[in-house]
Amino acid sequence: MPELPEVEVTRRSFAAAIQGARVTGLRLGKPLRWPLGVDPEVLLGSQVGSVQRRGKYLWLPLENSGGLLMHLGMSGSLAFLDATPAPGAHDHFDLHTDRGLLRLTDPRRFGAVVWAEALDADPVATLLGGLGLEPFDERFDGAHLHAALSGRRVAIKQALLAGDIVVGAGNIYACESLFMAGIDPRLPAGKLSRPRADRLAAAVRQVIGQALEAGGTTLRDFRDAHGVAGSFQMQAQVYGREGEPCRRCGTAIRRIVQGQRSTFFCPSCQKR
């Protein structure tokens, strides 16, 4: 599933090229998670503004025509193409512009393209309303994390995945952040001390930053808008390394299941 680093890498790969482009056409394929919510004809002639990201959503503002909120779902990807090839079976949304074609490919159709009058108008406002802080927001620090976790009985990894405290710590990045901070993923969230909260907040920022530098993670089919794969998986310390020696202490990496998601950790380096 594309997480925040992959979505941000995707945004960076086409945002400059599409900014200022005029919409010349729009094609809808098979239905995605939610309906578009506007007659495509209304968007023709609109100029695309600066593409923004919030959590795992992309917002394409359209001059005098609201904007489009995009989500890649579980297996979706965006491509920005100079040519206009015929759509394939899994190509479910095309935004034609005078600078190129923005195409959403989504084999499982859990992605979405939704129109709204503005970021603070429904349905977009509702979709974004429950999101936590961005990891590089100056307000996201140990104090914020510690206060937000107070009283929570759920495991610390599950608290990170929820996305209502901080966005971006998806499954891979939560595993890596907890390893970097030396915290057992099974620790009850409310028992995280303030010093450890400081370390975890710093680890989340560092891991997400490293993933961005690596172009995201490509385990199966993630590519940016120009077809370039990510490489963060090559530097993962624990994720996907069950049974392999920890690169710090040599102990075999363990895998457990939390909330139907695989969790990888070092039982020696990460403490409850």
N, C-alpha and C positions, 0 to 999 in steps of 0.2 A: 504494500500500500504506500503510495507517495506520501511522505510526511513533510513537515515544514521546510527542511533544507531542499528537498526535491522540488517543492512548489516554488520556493524562492529562486532556485537555479533556473527553473522554467521561466519564471517572470523575467529574470535578467537576460535570458537568451533571446527574447523577442520584444521586450518593452520599448526599447529605443527605436526599433525598426517600424513598429506599428503606430507610435505616437504621432499624431497629426494626420494619419491616414483617413480617407473618406470611405464610409461603408457604401459598397456598390451592390451588395446582395447578401442574402442569408438563406441557408438551406438547413432544414431540420430533417434528420433521419428517424430512426426508431425512437420511441419515447425514452427519455432519461428519467431520473428520479422524480423530478417535478416538471410541470409544464413551463414553457418559456414565460408566459404571462403577458404577452403583448403581440399585436399584429406585426410581423416582420417588416411590413411596408412602412411602418412608423419610423423605423431606424434608418432607412435609406437616406443617404446624403449626410448623415451625422459624422462628425469628426471625432476620432478616438483621442482621448486625453492621456494622461500619465497613468500607466497601469500600476495598481497598488496591490498589496497582499495583506491579508489579516488572517492569522492562523494558517489554515490550509486552503483558504479561499483567495481567489484573484478577483479584483474589481476593475472592470474596463469602463471608465466613464465615457459617456457619449454626449457631445455638445448639444444642449437643448433637447436631449432625448433620454435623460436618465442614465442608466448604465447596465452592464451585464455582470452578474456575479457567477463565477465559474468554480467548480469543484471537480477534482480529478477522480473522485471515488476510490475504488480499491485497485484498479488497474488501468486507469485512464492516462492519456498523455496528450499534450498539445504540440502541434507542429506549425511552424510558420514557413510557408512555401512560396517561392517565386512563381512556380507554375500552378496550374489548376487541374491536377489529375482527377480522373473519375473517382468518386467515393467508393471505398470498399465496404464490405459487410458490417464492419465495426466502426465506421466513420459516421457519427451521429449528429455532428454540428459543424457547419462551415460558415465562417464570417468572411465574406469576400470584401476586399478593400482595394483601393487604387495602388497600394504598395505590396500586396500579396494576400495570400489566403491563410487564415488562422483556422486550423482544423482540430476538432476534438475526436480522438479515437478512444473508444472505451468498450472492450469486449464484454464486460460484465454489466454495463449500463447502470452502475451505481453512482456515476458522476452526475453533474447537473450544470445547466446554464439557465439562470433566472434573471428576469428583468425587474428593475425597480426604478422609481423616480429619483432616488438618491440613496446613499449609504444608510441614512437614518430613517428610511421609509420601509415599510413592510413589502414583501416578505424578508428582505435582506436584513433589516434591523433585528428581526426575531432570530434569524439564523446566526447572526454574529453576537447577539446580546449576552450569551452565557460564556463567552470566551475569556480566558484569563489573560494575564499580561504577556506581552511579547518577551522572549528571553533576553533581548538586548535593551529593553525598556529600563531606564535608570531606576525605576521604582521596584524592579524585580531584584531583590537581594535576600540575604539570610533572614532579615527581620520580617520581610513580607512573607517568605516561605514558612517561617516558624509560626507566625501568627495564623496563617491560613490553615495550617495543619493541626492546630490546637484542637484537641478533643476528637480527632478522627481515629477510628479504630481500624480502618482499612489498611492493608499493607502499603508501605511507602511507594512501591512501584505502581500500584493501582492508583494511588493518589496523583502521581505524576501523569499517568495516562489519561486521567479524567479530563484534563484540559481546562478546568475552571480556575486553576491557580496560575498556571503558566502554560502557554501553547508551545508546541514544538517538540516536547519530550515524548515522542512516539516510542513504540516498543524497542526498537534498536537503540535509540538515543537514551532512553531511560535506563536500559541495561548498562550502557557504556558510562553514563553519568554516575550511576550508583557505584560502579566499580572504581571510577576515578576518585570518588569521595570516600571509598572504603566502607560503604554502608550495605548491609544485608538487605536484599529486596523484600524480605518477609517482615522486616521491622514494622510494628504498628506505627502509622504515620504520626499519631499524636505523641509518641515517645521520642521523637527526634529532638535532640537538644539544640540549643541555639548555635553553639560552635559547629555542630555537624550540619545544621541548616545553612550556615555560611559557606561551608565547603561544598555542599550539594548545589547551591545556587551558582557558585563559581564554576562547578563542574558542568552543569547544564549549559551555561554560556560557552564554555570552552569546547565541549563536544559538538554543539551545534555549529560553532564557528569553524571547527575542523571539517565538519561535513560539508559546509558551504564551500570551503576552499577546495575540497576534493570533488566538487560537482555533484554531491549527493551520494546516495547508495543505490547501486544497481544489483539486486539479487536475481531478478528475472528479466524484466523488460523495460525498466525505466530508462527514458532518454529525454534530453531537453528538447526545446523546440527546433533544434538543428540536428537532432539525432545522435547527440553525444552522450555516452553513458557516464555514470558516476563511478568513483573508485573508493569511497569511504570504507566499503566492506573489506578492503585489503588491509586496513589499519585497525580494524575492530579488535579490542582486547579480549572480549568475552563472547560477544554475540556470534552464534553459529559455531562455537568452538568446543562443544561438549566433548569431554574426554581428553582434550588436548591440554598440555601443561600451561599453567598460568605464566605469563611472560614476566611476572614479578617474582613469584615464589616457587614455581614449578608444580604446584598442586593441580590436580586434574580439574578442569572447569566442569561445573555441574549444570544440568538443565532441569528445571521444574516447570510446572504449568500453573499460571496464575490468571484467573479470569479468562480461561481458554486461550491464553497467549503464552508462548514459550518465553521463559526467563532464564538467562544465562548469568552465572556469577561464580566467583572464586570463594569457596567456603573458608579459606584461610585469610585472604586479604580483606574480606568484607564481613564486618562484625555487626551483631545485633545490639 
